[in-house]
Amino acid sequence: MSVAGLQRQNVPGAGVTHHLDARSGFLAVGLAVAVVLAVFWSSVSDLVHTWYVSGSYNHCFFVFPFSAWLIWKRRHLLNGRVLKPWLPGLALLGLVTVLWTAGYLAGVKSLRDLAVVSVVPVLLVTILGREFGRVMIFPLAFMFFAWPFGEIFIPTMIDWTADFTVTALRATGVPVLRQGNSFIIPTGEWSVVEECSGIRYLMASMTVGAFFAYITFRSNARRWFFLVLSVVVPLVANWLRAYFIVLLGHISQNRIATGVDHLIYGWIFFGIVMVCLFYVGSRMSDRFDDDEDEHGASRPGDAAPSFARGTIAASVLAIAVAGAGPAWAMVMQESLHTVFDPAHTALPESAGSWLKVKQEEIPDPPRWQGAMSAVAGTFAKDGHAVGFHAALSWRLGDEHEALSYSAVSLPTPDKKWHQIGAHGIVVPGTNVHVIEKELVTGDRRLLAWEWYRVGEFETDRFLRAKLEEGLSRLEGHSPVSGRLTLYAPIVDDSSASRARIRSLFLELRPIYGEWFTAERP
């Protein structure tokens, strides 16, 4: 840095000190942000891809531009101030990179997304200091709305929508036979699926509601009240939307509200509700003077902010701390590389007294989302068939994770089969916990057992399996991970199907166990 890049400035009570001018300081900060985003580039591109492909998160494209606009709009509040690095922020950056590393090792994209979204506001506060963070607290916090975290709520929101729709239909005299989140009324069959959960309404409403509340209200109480409304209103609106769509289809004998117009009516209804919400919010506004801010009177006549001399050093340290996780992950990925031959996972022609048969023995079995490799087969004994499916993955960082949230945590394996019950059980005679599900399509029913395996560890808990996967990689191992399923038709009662599934489970366990424990080159 040349001498011309430095200036003398008198700071009351602090004597004469050297500071960077605004241009040099902003350049250092901008370069730090650019370098850190480049370090996390693979995760940044994955995050942007999620925004693009998912209708629930298209609004995330506007989050960082809105945050930048708010920071620019409030820049005058920094006039005359010296922006000093906040060194404890390096510890927060360390937590961010640890969070990213944990998400990378365990194959949890949501954790990596959170780390990428967090790194920008934490980096800015670390380099520019607590004064900057205090003045810009909302624009920095608003950046977290770019995190696509809503998938975890989808199963619950589907249940709530189905509960409300069925209750409302019965209250208005429409007879309903419910099977899980599917239900039959006199004019047809309806299902509450992921698109009906209302997650895209909720995510968009929360983000826009927070932005609207900040620029419309001065009172924090009003801001929080409107933000709560931005959560509650879209939830209730989605329940009413689902109910009215079904009722409209029922009344019209399925002539309307069952095709593309189903979506059109839904969006029109939701749009009207949101316009009403923001109209009410505008009537509640208590902001009358745009030139005055809740953090104090504006000072447009003061000199531009200057930067402490340690800004450049803090930027370099911040880059080093933030980049430690991705750098370590690159080394770890090379050391954990495993060659796995899917041919080693072929099913035998028999498993004990069970004989392998054509898959047509179980008509139209459920289709589970894929992984790096999948093994499927059907076995029969005494005229009864049981199907088996295993989804496997073994490479760190591969996009086709067998243990991914979207593959295992949504309530049904595909849209044709509907889940009408699920609970955890212990397989009799073993210590293995599985999830027992009952699935239905039309007049056919299936009983299914699902569980996860990581190396020699088996569990019915998805998060526990991900933790085991991450810990194993942290110890320098590259485990084979999988999601396993056994399923059988329910003919008379579920107890007979359960006994058949258990019988095949005991016969197949030594066979599939070798897939997870055999040494690979």
N, C-alpha and C positions, 0 to 999 in steps of 0.2 A: 504494500500500500504506500503510495507516494505521500510526501508531506502535504501536498495540495489537497489530499483527501481527508486531512485532519483540520479541525478548527478549535479555537479556544472558546470556551463558553463559561460564563459565571453562573454557578448554581448556588442559590442562597443557602448558606450554612454549610457548604461543602468545599469552599475555596475554588481554586482554578484547576480544572481537570481537562483532559483531552477526550474528545468524542469523535466518532465517525459522523460525517454528514449524512443527510437523509438518503441521497442517491447511493452511496456506498453501502449503507446499512440495508436498504431494500434489495440491492443486488445480492448481498450475502445471503439474505433470507430466501430470496427467490431461487438462488442456486441450490441452497440446502434442501428446499422442498422438491425441486426437480430431481436432484440426485437420489433422495430417499424414495421418491415414487419410481424412479428407474430401478432401484434395488429391489423393490417389491413388484416389478413390472408384471410378472406372470400372474400374480394375484390381482393386480389392478385390472388386467385385461379380463380375467375371469369374472371379476365384479361387474365390469361394464357389460360383459356378455349377458350376465344375469339380468341386468336392467333392461337390456334390449329384447331378450327372448321371453321374458315373463311380463304379462300384462299387469301383474300386481305391483311391479316395481318400475314401470316406465317413468313414473314421476321423479325417480331418483336422479335422472339426468339434470334436473333443475336445482337440486339441493345445493351443490357447491357454487354454481353461478349466483344463486340467491344469497348464499353466505358471503360471497365476495362482494356483492352489491351492498349488503348491509354494512360490511366492514368499511367499504369506501364511503358510504353515506355518513358513517360515524367518525371518519378520520379526523375531523376538526377537534374532537375531544382529546386527541393526543398532541395537539399543537403545544409547543413550549415544554414538552416533557422529554425526559431522557429515558429511553427504553433500555433496560438493563437485563441481561440474561438471568434466568431463574434456574440455578444449578440443580435444585431438587427435581426439576423436570426431567433431568437425565435418568433418574430412577423410574419415573413414569414411562419414559421411552423404553427403558429396560423391560418393564412389565409388558409393554405393547409387543416388543419383539419376542418375549417369552410366550405370550398369548399366540402370536403367529406361529411360532415353532411348535407349540402344543397342537395347534390345529393342523399343521403340516404332518407331524408324526402320526397323529391319530386319524388323518384323512377326514377332518371335520371342516368343510368349506366355510361354514358359518363363522367359526372362530377366526379363520384367515380373513374373511370379509370384515369382521369387526376390527381386527388389528389394522387393516388398510385404511378403514374409515377413521380410526382413532389417531393414526400416526400424524395426520396433518394438523389438527388442533393442538395436540400435545407438543409437536415440534415447534409450532408458532409460539406457544406460551413459554417453552423452554428457552428459546432464543430471544424473544422480545420481552419476556418478564411478566410478573404478576399484574403490573399496572395495565399492560395491554390486555391480559386475560380478564381483568375486572371490567374494563370498559367494553370489551368485545365478547362478553360472556355468552350472550344469546347467539350471535352469528357463529361462534365456535361450537356451541352445543347443538345448533341446528344441523351441523354437518353429520351428526349421528343418524339423522333420518335417511341418509344414503345407505344405511346398513339393511340389507334385505333379510330381515329376521322373522318374517311373519309365518313361515311354513310350520313352525312348531305349534301354532294355534289352529291350524286347519282342521285336524280331527275334532277338536272341541267345538269349533264354530260350526262344523257340519252337524254335530249332534244337537247343538242349540237350535239351528235352523230347522232340523227335522222335528224336534220336540215342539217348537212353536207352530209349525205348519200343521202337524197332525192335530194338536190341541185346538187350533183355530178352526180347522175343517170340521172336527166333531162338534165344536160349539155352535157352528152355523148349520148343523143338520146333515152334514155329508158323512156317510159311514166310511170308516177307514180300517183296513187291515194292515198293520205295520209289521215289517220284517227288517229290523235294524234301521238303516237309514233309507230304506225303500218302503213304499206303501202302495196299496191297491185301493182304488175307489171305484164306484160302479162304472165309470167311463174310461178307466185305463189304469196303467201302472206308472208311477213316478219315482224318481230317485234323487236324493240330495247328494250331489257329487262335489268335487273340489271347486268347480267353477261356481257352485251355488253357495259356497261357504261365506262369501262376502269379504274375503281377505283383501281383495284388490280395492274394494270400497273403503275398508278400514284403513289400510296403509296410506292411500291417497288423502283421505279425510284428515287423518292425524297430522300429516306433513303440512298440508295447506292450512289446516286449522291452527297449527302452532305459528306459522308465518303470519297469518291473518291476525291472530291474537296479539302478536308482538307489535305489529305496525298500527293496530287499531286502538289498543288499550294502553293506558299508563299504569293502571292499578294491577299489581300482580295477582290480586284476588280475582279480578275479572278475567285475566289471562288464563289462570288455571281453571276457572269455571268454564270458559269457552273451550279449552282443550278437552275437558271431561265431556262436554257436549259433542265435540268432534269425534269422540270414541263411542259414546252411547248412541247417538243419532244414527250413524251408519249401520250399527249392529241391528237396532230395532227396524230401521228402514229395510234392511236386507230380509229380515224375517217377514215383514209385511209384503215385500216384493214377491218372495217365494209363495206365500199364501195366496196373494191375488192372482199370480200366474196360474197356479193349480186350479183355483176357483174359476178363473176365466176360461180355462180349457175345459173344465167340467161343465160349466153352463152352456158353452158353445158346442158341446159334443166333440171336442178336440178339433174344431175347425180353425180356431185361432189360438195363439199363445203356445203352440207346440213345435214350431219350426224356428226360422230365423227371427220371426216377430217375437218369439219368446225373449231373445236377447234385447231386441229393440225396445219392447215395453219395459223391460227391467231397467235399462239405462235411462229411458225417459223418466220413469218414476224416481229413480235415484237422483237424477239431475234436478228434478223439481224439489226434492227434499233438501238437497245441498244448497240450492239457491235460497230457499226459505231460511236455512240455518245461517247463511252468511248475511242475509238481510236482517235477521234478528240481531246478529252480532254488530252490524253497522249501526243499528239503532241504540245499542248499548255503549257506543264509543264514548270514551271520556278524554280523548286526546284532542286538544284544541289549539296547541301551539307547537308547530313542527320545529321551531327554532330552539326549543328548550328540551333538554333531555333529563331523564330521571337520575342520571349520574352527575348532574350539575349543569350549570349554564354553559352554553357553547362559547368557544373562544376563537373565532375565526381570525382575529387580528394577531394572534400570537405567531411566533415563528414555527416553522415546520418541526416535527419531532426530530431529535437527534438520537444517536445510538451509542451505547457505551463501547469503549474500545475493545472490550472482550467479546463483542458480538461475533467476530470472525472465528475466534477460538472456540466459542460455544457452538457455532454452526458446524465446525469440523468434528467436535466431540459428539454432537447430536447425530451426525451422519454415521459416525463409527458405532455408536451404541445401537441405533436403529437397524443398521445393516448387519449386526452381529448374528442375528437369527437366520436370515437368508443365507449368509455366507457359511455358517455352520451346517445348514441344511444341505447345501450343495456338496459339501464334503461327506456328510452322512449318507446322502443318496448314492454316492459312488461306492461307499463301503458296504451298503446294504443291498446292492443289486443282486437279484436272485434269478436264476434261470429255472423256469418251471415248465415241465412238459405236460400239457393237458392230456396227452395220451395215457399218462399214468393213472388217470382217474376213470378209466372205462369201467362200467358196471359189469359184473360177471353174469353168466347166463342163469345162475341160480344162487340163492342166498338161503342156505339151510334147506328147508322144505318148500321155500318159495321159488317159483320158476318165473323167469323173465318172459313177458308177453308183449304183444303190440300195444301201443299206447291207446289205441281205440277202445280198449277194455273199459276205460273211463272216458266217456264222451265229453269232448270239449273241456279239457282240464284248464284250470286257471293259468294265466301266463304271468310269471313274475318278471320284473324288469331285470335286464341283463347285467352281467359283470364281465370280468376279463375272460372267464370261462364258465360254462354251465354244463351240468350233467343231469340228465333226466331219464327216467325209466319207469316201467310199470311191472309189478310182480303179482302173481296170482297164486292162490292156494284154496283148494276146496271150492272152486268156482267163484271166489271173491277176489277182487283186485284192489291193490293199494299202489298209489303213485309215489314216486320219490323225485325230489328236485334239489340240486345243490348249486348255488352260485358262488364262485370262488374268485379271489384276487390275491396277489402275492407281491406286487411291486409298489414301492413307496412312490407317491405322487401321481399314480395313474388315474386318469379321469373316470375309469370304469371301476369304481369301488363296489365290492360286494356289500359292504356295510356302509351304505349311504342312507341318509335320512329319507330321501324321496323314494328309495327302493323298499324300505322296510317299515316306515312309520305311518304311512297313509293307511286307512282302515281296510282297503280292499286291494287284492292283487291286480285286478283289472276292472273295467267298468261293467263287464257283463255279470260277474259274480259279486254279490253283495254280502257283506258281513252282517250277521244278526246276533253275534255273541262272541266274546273273547274273554279268557281268564287264564291265569297261570296255574300249572299243575306240575307235580313231580312224577316222572315216569316210574311206575311201580317196579320195585326191585333194583332201582338205580338211584343216584343222587343228581340226575340231570333234570333241570327245570326247563319246561317248554311252554309256549303260548298255545293254548287250544282254542281254535276258532271254528265257528260254524258258518258256512257260506251257502248261499242259495242263488239259483238262477231259474226262473220259471218254477217248475215243479220238481227240480232236482236239488238235492242238498249234499253237501260235502262236510266232512269233519277233517280238520287240518291241524297238524302240529308244526310249529315253527320255532326254531332256536338258532343260536349263533355259536360259531366255534372259531377260536383263535389259537392256533397251535394245538395244545392238549386241553385248553380251557373251553368249557361249554357253559352257556348261560342263556336265559330267556330275556335278558335285559340288554337293550341296544347300547346304552351309554356305558354299561359295564364292559361290554365287548370292545367298544372303542377305546376305553381306558386301558384295557389289557393290550390292545394292539399298539397303542402309543408307548406304553411302558416297555414292551418287548423290543421295539425299535430303539428306544432310548438306551437299552442295555446292549445294543449292537446286533440284535437278531432281526431277521426278516421273516416274520411268520406268514403262513398261509392262513387267510381268513375266509370265512364263508357263512352264508345263510342257508340253512337246511330246512326242508319241508317234507313231510309225509302227509298224504291225504287219501281219504277213502270215501266212497259214496255211503250215505246214510239210507238204508233200506227200510228197516223197521224202527230201530231206536239207535241212539248214538253209542250206547255201551258196547254193542257188537262191533261197530266200526272202530271204537277205541281199542278194543282187544286185538283186532287185526293189525292196527297201526303199531301197537306195542310189540306184537310178535315180529313184524318185519323190522322194526327199530332195533331190537336186540340182535337180529341176524346181520343187519347192515352195519352196525356200529363198528365192529372190527375192520370192516372193509373201508368205510370212509375215513376211519381213524388213521389209516396209513397215508392217506392223501395229505393230512395235516402234520404228520410227525416224521415222515421219511426225509432223510437228508437229501438236499438238492445241491447240485454243483454250483 
